[in-house]
C-alpha cells in the first residue's frame, strides 16, 4: 500500500488554529459570518496579545510575533509562505518535493532547512532553537504517540521555550461533531495564523480571494437539489488500490466536493478517512471520479501518474464497469489541493464545478 505522503510532504490535511474548540456544529454552517470564520474574526484582531486554542480548548497566548518557526510538514509551511512569513521558518518536517508548490513558493520552500523527511525526531525538534512549532498532526487519539512518532510533551515544549499550536481543520477533523460542508474552518486557520505571525492583512486578502471564488460557484450551482447533484468519488490512488481509502464527511474534501455542486458518495461516513472494499464503491456507482494523485514535481510526471491511475480503473475488473469509467468522467485534479486545507481549496471548488457544470461556471 502506498503511504499517505505527497511528494515529500505528508498528505494529512491542513487544520485550523483558532478558538471555539474543534469545529463542532459551526464547521458545517454555511454562514461563515456565524461559523468558524466568524469566530476567528471576533477572537483574533491581529493586535497582540493573541490567543489560540488546540482541539481540546487549551489556550496558547502570544505577546509578540514568533521569530523562529518550525513546521511539521509542507502544508503549514505553504500557508506561512503565502502569508509572507516564510522568512521566519527555520525548519520543517515532511518537506515539499521540488516543484510541488506553485511558482515562487517552490523556490522559497526549497531554501527551508529540512529537519526530517518525515516526522521530526523529538530531540531535533526540541533543540531546533524554534520559538513556535506549528503542528498539522493531531496529538491525540489514533494520531498520537506512536502514530506520529515520539512527540514532545507539553512540559518538554515549555522547557525548550517552544510554543506548540495546531492547524485545527486537520488536527481536529476526525473529532468534529458534524460534517464539514464549507471552508469556514480553513478560513479560520488562515485568519488566526495571520494574527499569530503578524500578517493579518495578507490573511484577510487570502480569505477574501477564496470567498470570492466559492461565492461565484455557489451562485451558479449551489442551489442544485441533492438528487440532481452528480455522485462523486475521490479515488485516492496514492493511498493504495488493494483496499480503497475514501474521504468521509469530516474531511475538507467533503466540503470542496459539496461546494462544487457534487455529492460525495461517502458523505455518510463519519470521520475523515475510512478504508472500504471495492464492492462498496461499485454499489455507489459514481457519475464522476477524481483521480487522487499527489504532485510528482513536474507536469510530465503528474501526467504519467494520472495516466497510471486512469489505466488502473479502466483495466481492473472491479472498476472498469463503473459509470464514471465507461463515460470517461475521470477528473484530473491534484490530491493536495482537494484534501489538504489551504488557499487552493477554493480553486479546486471552481475547477470541479467547471467540469461537472460546463457553461454554468465562469
Long-range contacts (C-beta under 8 A, 24 or more apart in sequence): 1-239, 1-240, 1-242, 1-243, 2-237, 2-238, 2-239, 2-240, 4-236, 4-238, 4-239, 4-245, 5-94, 5-118, 5-238, 5-294, 6-74, 6-97, 6-100, 6-238, 6-294, 6-295, 6-335, 6-336, 6-340, 7-74, 7-96, 7-97, 7-100, 7-294, 7-295, 7-296, 7-297, 8-74, 8-94, 8-95, 8-96, 8-97, 8-100, 8-117, 9-73, 9-74, 9-75, 9-94, 9-95, 9-96, 9-97, 9-100, 9-336, 10-72, 10-73, 10-74, 10-75, 10-94, 10-118, 10-136, 10-137, 11-238, 11-294, 11-335, 11-336, 11-339, 11-340, 12-73, 12-75, 12-136, 12-137, 12-143, 12-170, 12-340, 13-75, 13-136, 13-169, 13-170, 13-173, 13-251, 13-252, 13-253, 13-272, 13-339, 13-340, 13-341, 14-75, 14-76, 14-79, 14-136, 14-167, 14-169, 14-170, 14-186, 14-189, 14-252, 14-340, 14-341, 14-342, 15-136, 15-166, 15-167, 15-168, 15-169, 15-170, 15-171, 15-172, 15-173, 15-185, 15-189, 15-341, 16-40, 16-167, 16-168, 16-169, 16-170, 16-172, 16-185, 16-186, 16-188, 16-189, 16-192, 16-341, 17-52, 17-53, 17-165, 17-166, 17-167, 17-168, 17-188, 17-189, 17-192, 17-193, 17-196, 18-43, 18-44, 18-52, 18-53, 18-168, 18-188, 18-189, 18-191, 18-192, 19-43, 19-44, 19-51, 19-52, 19-53, 19-192, 20-53, 21-53, 21-55, 21-56, 21-57, 21-172, 22-55, 22-56, 22-168, 22-172, 22-175, 22-176, 23-168, 23-169, 23-172, 23-173, 23-175, 23-176, 23-177, 23-178, 23-180, 23-185, 24-176, 24-177, 24-178, 25-177, 25-178, 26-184, 27-176, 27-178, 27-179, 27-180, 27-182, 27-184, 27-185, 28-178, 28-179, 28-180, 28-181, 28-182, 29-182, 29-184, 30-181, 30-182, 32-182, 32-183, 32-184, 32-187, 32-211, 35-182, 35-184, 36-184, 36-185, 36-187, 36-188, 37-184, 37-185, 37-187, 37-188, 37-191, 37-207, 38-184, 39-188, 40-187, 40-188, 40-191, 40-192, 41-191, 43-192, 44-191, 44-192, 44-195, 44-196, 44-200, 45-195, 45-200, 46-194, 46-195, 46-198, 46-200, 46-201, 50-192, 50-195, 50-196, 52-165, 52-192, 52-196, 54-139, 54-165, 54-166, 54-168, 54-171, 55-138, 55-140, 55-166, 55-168, 55-171, 55-172, 55-175, 56-140, 60-163, 60-164, 60-165, 62-163, 62-196, 65-196, 65-197, 65-198, 66-131, 66-132, 66-163, 66-196, 66-197, 67-131, 68-128, 68-129, 68-130, 68-131, 68-132, 69-130, 69-131, 69-132, 69-133, 69-134, 69-197, 70-115, 70-120, 70-125, 70-128, 70-130, 70-132, 70-133, 70-134, 70-162, 71-133, 71-134, 71-136, 72-119, 72-120, 72-133, 72-134, 72-135, 72-136, 72-137, 73-136, 73-137, 74-100, 74-101, 74-109, 75-136, 75-167, 75-170, 75-336, 75-340, 75-341, 75-342, 76-134, 76-135, 76-136, 76-167, 77-109, 77-112, 78-105, 78-109, 78-342, 79-167, 79-189, 79-190, 79-193, 79-342, 79-343, 80-134, 80-193, 80-197, 81-105, 81-108, 81-109, 82-202, 82-206, 82-342, 82-343, 83-190, 83-193, 83-194, 83-197, 83-199, 83-202, 83-203, 83-206, 84-199, 84-202, 85-197, 85-198, 85-199, 86-112, 88-197, 90-128, 90-129, 90-130, 91-115, 91-120, 91-128, 91-130, 93-117, 93-118, 93-119, 93-120, 94-118, 94-119, 97-295, 97-296, 97-297, 98-297, 99-295, 99-296, 99-297, 99-298, 100-295, 100-296, 100-297, 100-336, 118-149, 119-148, 119-149, 120-149, 121-149, 121-150, 122-149, 122-150, 122-151, 122-152, 122-156, 125-152, 125-162, 126-152, 126-156, 126-157, 126-160, 126-162, 127-160, 128-162, 130-162, 131-161, 131-162, 131-163, 132-162, 132-163, 132-164, 132-165, 132-196, 133-157, 133-162, 133-163, 133-164, 133-165, 134-165, 134-166, 134-167, 134-193, 135-164, 135-165, 135-166, 135-167, 135-171, 136-166, 136-167, 136-170, 136-171, 137-170, 137-171, 138-166, 138-170, 138-171, 138-172, 138-174, 138-175, 139-166, 139-171, 141-174, 141-175, 142-174, 143-171, 143-174, 165-196, 167-193, 167-341, 169-252, 169-341, 170-252, 170-340, 170-341, 173-250, 173-251, 173-252, 173-272, 174-250, 174-271, 174-272, 176-250, 179-249, 179-250, 179-254, 179-267, 179-270, 180-249, 180-250, 180-251, 180-252, 180-254, 180-255, 181-254, 181-255, 181-258, 181-259, 182-255, 182-258, 182-259, 183-210, 183-214, 183-252, 183-255, 183-256, 183-259, 183-341, 183-345, 183-346, 183-349, 185-252, 185-341, 186-210, 186-252, 186-341, 186-342, 186-345, 187-211, 189-341, 190-343, 206-343, 209-343, 209-346, 210-343, 210-345, 210-346, 211-346, 213-346, 213-347, 213-349, 213-350, 214-259, 214-346, 214-349, 214-350, 216-350, 216-361, 216-362, 217-259, 217-260, 217-261, 217-349, 217-350, 217-353, 217-361, 218-259, 220-261, 220-353, 220-357, 220-360, 220-361, 220-362, 221-260, 221-261, 221-353, 221-356, 221-357, 221-360, 221-361, 222-259, 222-261, 224-261, 226-263, 229-261, 229-262, 229-263, 230-261, 230-262, 230-263, 230-286, 230-287, 230-288, 230-356, 231-262, 231-263, 231-265, 231-284, 231-285, 231-286, 231-287, 231-288, 232-257, 232-262, 232-263, 232-264, 232-265, 232-286, 232-287, 232-288, 232-289, 232-290, 232-352, 232-356, 233-264, 233-265, 233-266, 233-281, 233-284, 233-286, 233-288, 233-289, 233-290, 233-324, 234-264, 234-289, 234-290, 234-292, 234-338, 234-339, 235-289, 235-290, 235-291, 235-292, 235-309, 235-313, 236-292, 236-335, 236-339, 237-291, 237-292, 237-293, 237-305, 237-308, 237-309, 237-312, 238-292, 238-293, 238-294, 238-335, 239-292, 241-312, 241-316, 243-275, 243-276, 243-277, 243-278, 244-275, 244-276, 244-277, 244-278, 244-280, 244-281, 245-273, 245-274, 245-275, 246-273, 246-274, 246-275, 246-276, 246-280, 246-281, 247-272, 247-273, 247-339, 248-272, 248-273, 248-274, 251-339, 252-338, 252-339, 252-340, 252-341, 252-345, 253-338, 253-339, 255-345, 256-338, 256-345, 256-348, 256-349, 256-352, 257-352, 259-349, 259-353, 260-348, 260-349, 260-350, 260-352, 260-353, 260-356, 261-352, 261-353, 261-356, 261-357, 262-288, 262-352, 262-356, 278-318, 278-319, 279-318, 281-318, 281-319, 281-322, 282-318, 282-319, 282-321, 282-322, 285-322, 285-323, 286-322, 286-323, 286-324, 287-323, 287-324, 287-327, 287-329, 288-324, 288-329, 288-330, 288-331, 288-355, 288-356, 289-313, 289-322, 289-324, 289-325, 289-329, 289-330, 289-331, 290-330, 290-331, 290-333, 290-338, 290-352, 291-330, 291-331, 291-332, 291-333, 292-335, 292-338, 292-339, 293-332, 293-334, 293-335, 294-334, 294-335, 294-336, 295-334, 295-335, 295-336, 302-334, 306-332, 331-355
